[in-house]
Amino acid sequence: MNNKPNILILGATGKVGGEVVNQLTDVEHINVIAATRSPEKAQAFEDKGISSVILDLDKPETIAPALENCDRALLLTGYTVDMLRQSKRFLDTAKQQGIKHIVHIGASTAPTNKVAHWGWHQFVEAYIEKLNFSYTHLRPEAFMQNLFGFGWLNNGVITNYIGNARWSWIDCYDLAAVVAQTLLHPEKYSGQTIPLGYDAKTMDEVAQVLTEIVGQPFTTEAHPPKEFLNNVLQEGVAGIYPNAYLNCVYTQFELNQADAIPEADRTFNNFEPITGSKPNTWKDFAINYREQLAY
């Protein structure tokens, strides 16, 4: 009889979820299950020998079957206020299905109530605790990969919406490494809220690092946060990131420019004790993405 714990990974086709699946697939004492909304992508996992399920947080009928016989789960949602409804639905069902441990990916741990989507995540955290799950809350700071994902970098010029603010940054693959460990060892990380940010840099400092590593000049170009909001709404980015979330990002940029987010540059020393390796710095990121950064 197979008594290995079953670990369900939401967002298994994304950067973080996909990397978590990669890191857990060859672990002998667990079964990893990749959750995806697409039958084609589910089949792609199966073709690689990875168990998969269809799970769409907007389709309640898919949740209970996906959670059947699972012991632990990674919960992450899209960047929208819908995360509140989606997460409650998922967590209610997970409780009914006997899920024991939830790892939740939230947002920044900076002590402010002015950035709405950070608060949405904290409401989800509170509900997880209310239902008495064993849990680990992860709170990553700014993702280094946002340099590409938000289109901030174009031909060596970084569009800078945050002025001289210094952000705490994390490589999304380092987040995945922490997720993997907290899912593998729930007894060790249960009841913990873990902030994740390891290299504090301004946009100008990021440009300096890229210049040094890539060997081409990188500069920054200051723009007002309002321009960011107008551009993303006009360019159709709202089709990917809902307006409520884009307004959250705009609010954060405004607060950054005013130096009104406490501890926005705070870094933490918890990565090596959790994973056994050092976190990526911006220098490491530039080395890893040298070809993609070159222009």
Secondary structure by P-SEA (a helix, b strand, c coil): ccccbbbbbcccccaaaaaaaaaacccccbbbbbbbccaaaaaaaaaacbbbbbbbcccccccccccccccbbbbbbccccaaaaaaaaaaaaaaaacccbbbbbbcccccccccaaaaaaaaaaaaaaaacccbbbbbbcccccccccccccccccccccccccccccccaaaaaaaaaaaaaccccccccbbbbbcccccaaaaaaaaaaaccbbbbbbbbcaaaaaaaaaaacccccccaaaaaaaaaaaaaaaacccccccccccccccccccccccaaaaaaaacccccc
